[in-house]
Amino acid sequence: MAAIDWASILTWILMISGSFFVLVGGIGVLRMPDLYTRVHSASVTEILGPFLVLAGLIVQSGVSLTSGKLLAIMLFLMLTSPTGAYALTNAAQLSGLRPRGARPLNVDEFKDQESKPS
């Protein structure tokens, strides 16, 4: 009877589940109606998908310099992906892009709140 290679099984499970999250994120970007929901869909799966794929590659490569490089890539992705999503949505908001279905902004509502002392 052949021995079961648990590292290969774990690698495949991690890589297939990571690919699933990347695919779901891509479908979400195509199906969502406006920029804000598209960025949300992409940013939610943008971390977990590549993280799982890279984790599968780390398990496959074992303890080596390659694993350290893959961990560094994971760290950079975890730092830059949320920052990029924030920068994109902040730029859209500052340019005046309103979310789809949002009611028009009524400036008079805020005048009453500003004039009242706290």
C-alpha positions in Angstrom: 0.0 0.0 0.0 1.4 3.4 -1.0 1.9 6.1 1.7 -0.4 9.1 1.5 1.4 12.3 0.8 -0.4 14.7 3.1 1.5 17.7 2.0 0.3 17.3 -1.6 -3.3 16.8 -0.5 -3.1 19.9 1.7 -1.5 21.9 -1.1 -4.2 21.0 -3.5 -7.0 21.8 -1.0 -5.4 25.2 -0.3 -4.8 26.1 -4.0 -8.3 25.0 -5.2 -10.0 26.9 -2.4 -7.9 30.0 -3.1 -8.7 29.7 -6.8 -12.4 29.5 -5.9 -12.2 32.7 -3.9 -10.4 34.5 -6.8 -13.1 33.3 -9.2 -15.9 34.4 -6.9 -14.3 37.8 -6.6 -13.9 38.1 -10.4 -17.6 37.2 -10.9 -18.5 39.8 -8.2 -16.6 42.5 -10.0 -18.4 41.7 -13.2 -21.9 41.5 -11.7 -22.0 44.3 -9.2 -23.7 47.6 -10.3 -21.4 50.4 -9.2 -17.8 51.1 -8.3 -18.2 50.9 -4.5 -19.8 47.4 -4.6 -17.3 46.2 -7.2 -14.4 47.4 -5.0 -16.0 45.7 -2.0 -16.4 42.5 -3.9 -12.8 42.5 -5.1 -11.2 43.6 -1.8 -12.9 41.0 0.2 -11.7 38.1 -1.9 -8.4 39.8 -2.9 -6.7 38.9 0.4 -8.1 35.4 1.0 -7.7 34.0 -2.5 -4.0 34.7 -3.1 -3.3 34.0 0.6 -4.6 30.5 0.3 -2.8 29.9 -3.1 0.5 31.1 -1.6 -0.1 29.0 1.5 -0.5 26.0 -0.7 2.8 26.8 -2.4 4.5 27.3 0.9 3.3 23.8 2.1 4.6 22.3 -1.2 8.0 24.0 -1.0 8.7 23.1 2.6 11.1 25.1 4.8 13.3 26.9 2.3 14.2 30.3 1.0 11.3 30.0 -1.4 8.9 29.8 1.5 10.4 33.0 3.0 9.9 34.8 -0.3 6.3 33.6 -0.5 5.7 34.8 3.0 7.1 38.2 2.1 4.7 38.3 -0.9 1.8 37.5 1.5 2.9 40.3 3.8 3.1 42.8 0.9 -0.4 41.7 -0.4 -1.9 42.1 3.1 -0.5 45.6 3.4 -1.1 47.0 -0.1 -4.5 45.5 -1.1 -6.6 47.2 1.6 -4.7 50.4 1.0 -5.3 50.3 -2.7 -9.0 49.7 -2.2 -9.3 52.6 0.3 -7.4 54.9 -2.1 -9.7 54.0 -5.0 -12.9 54.5 -3.1 -11.7 57.6 -1.4 -10.8 59.1 -4.8 -14.2 58.2 -6.2 -15.9 59.8 -3.2 -13.9 63.0 -3.5 -14.6 63.2 -7.2 -18.4 63.2 -6.3 -19.3 59.7 -7.4 -22.4 58.7 -5.5 -23.3 55.0 -4.8 -26.0 53.7 -7.0 -29.4 54.1 -5.3 -28.1 56.7 -2.9 -30.5 59.5 -2.2 -29.3 63.0 -3.2 -27.3 64.9 -0.6 -29.4 67.6 1.1 -27.0 70.2 2.5 -29.8 71.8 4.5 -30.0 68.8 6.8 -26.5 69.4 8.0 -26.9 73.2 8.6 -29.3 72.5 11.5 -26.8 70.1 13.1 -23.8 72.5 12.7 -25.6 75.4 14.4 -26.5 73.5 17.5 -23.9 73.6 20.2 -22.9 70.2 21.5 
